[in-house]
Structure formats: structure tokens, C-alpha cells
Amino acid sequence: MGSSSSSSVDHIPEGQQLLKETGFSAAHLLRLHERFQFLDRDDRGELRSDDLEAVSELALNPIGDRIIAAFFSPGKQAVDFPSFVRVLDHFRPSDMKKSRAAQQEVRSPNRKLRFAFQMYDQDGDGKISRDELLQVLRAMMGLQVMEEQLQSIVERAIQEADLDHDDAISFDEFRKSLEKVNIDHKMSIRFLK
């Protein structure tokens, strides 16, 4: 069955490589490819941000725009199928079938944390500033929380996480502040049912 399943991904761009590189099974890749083709309404072989905005879960997510932006490399306005799968692999639950022992690194907590960190670090300077943290909180909480409360939350978060007192949160500080959080669980989406 293994060879017939894997050969069924031969028509998928980089299908065999994605089987080796990610923890997705051949059946999962086929399903993701179908979803990709469905989202690719103009049959371009790539997705643009407006294609991903059509996903209701992302459209309704307060930080959906940041999640969508994570699919695109700097300067790129489209994502091909292999890149799409590689981003989704960050969100793959660990209880899904693992195809290779090497996949532990692909979905390691550090790699997931780095991905989450980049969602906050919008200017890519390697630090989460007060303003960047405030932007995320505003998006997530909207009008439910007063501006003064948001500012207070940001101040407290910076105080607790900023170990080198540079008024920002580095990746190492971010990682350390989330040591007791099950990042694999928090960053898993069950998109293949």
C-alpha cells in the first residue's frame, strides 16, 4: 500500500519530496492538493492573498491577515502548492501519522515558536516591540477591551519577558516566556478530518 499511496502523489508538484520533508501522508497531500486547487479559482497554479481570504476561518480570525501573510515569502505575492504545504506543516497536530523520524525537527516546538514569533515581529527585526504586541492584541480583542487595558497588558508582558531590558522581546525571551505552554497543542489545527 505504501508504494501505491506514494505513487498517487506523483502528479502533485514536488509530491515525493513533500512526503519526505513533511509529516503528511500521501492521502493528506492529495486532500491538501484538492483544497489548494479549489482555492485556486483562476487555475493559476498558485494562490494569492485574496484566494486565502476566501477561507472563512481565516476571514473571521482576528489575526487572519497575519496568518495569510505567513504563507508568502518576502516580496512574493503568490504561493505555490509545495510552499503552501510547508506552511501548513507548522500547524499539523503531532498525533497525525509521522512519516519519518526526521520530521520531529520540522515540527519541533522551537520551529513552531519561531513561526509564531514571526507573526508578531512584523518588521522582521528579530524583536517584538511594544507596538507590534499592541497591534496583535488590538486585532485579537478588538473593542472588548479598553485601550488603557491593552496598554497595561503590553507593559506587563514586556516587563515579564524582556530579560535584557531593551524594551522589546527577542526570540529567546519569547521562547523562555512560553516554556510551560504546550506549543504543539496551541499551534495545531485539525484541517484534515
Stockholm file with secondary structure:
# STOCKHOLM 1.0

chainA/1-193         MGSSSSSSVDHIPEGQQLLKETGFSAAHLLRLHERFQFLDRDDRGELRSDDLEAVSELALNPIGDRIIAAFFSPGKQAVDFPSFVRVLDHFRPSDMKKSRAAQQEVRSPNRKLRFAFQMYDQDGDGKISRDELLQVLRAMMGLQVMEEQLQSIVERAIQEADLDHDDAISFDEFRKSLEKVNIDHKMSIRFLK
#=GR chainA/1-193 SS CHHHHHHTTTTSTTHHHHHHHSSCCHHHHHHHHHHHHHHCTTCCSEECHHHHHTSHHHHHSTTHHHHHHTTSCTTCCCEEHHHHHHHHGGGCCTTSCCSCTTHHHHTCHHHHHHHHHHHHCTTCSSEECHHHHHHHHHHHHGGGSCHHHHHHHHHHHHHHHCTTCSSSEEHHHHHHHTTTSCHHHHTCCCCCC
#=GC SS_cons         CHHHHHHTTTTSTTHHHHHHHSSCCHHHHHHHHHHHHHHCTTCCSEECHHHHHTSHHHHHSTTHHHHHHTTSCTTCCCEEHHHHHHHHGGGCCTTSCCSCTTHHHHTCHHHHHHHHHHHHCTTCSSEECHHHHHHHHHHHHGGGSCHHHHHHHHHHHHHHHCTTCSSSEEHHHHHHHTTTSCHHHHTCCCCCC
//
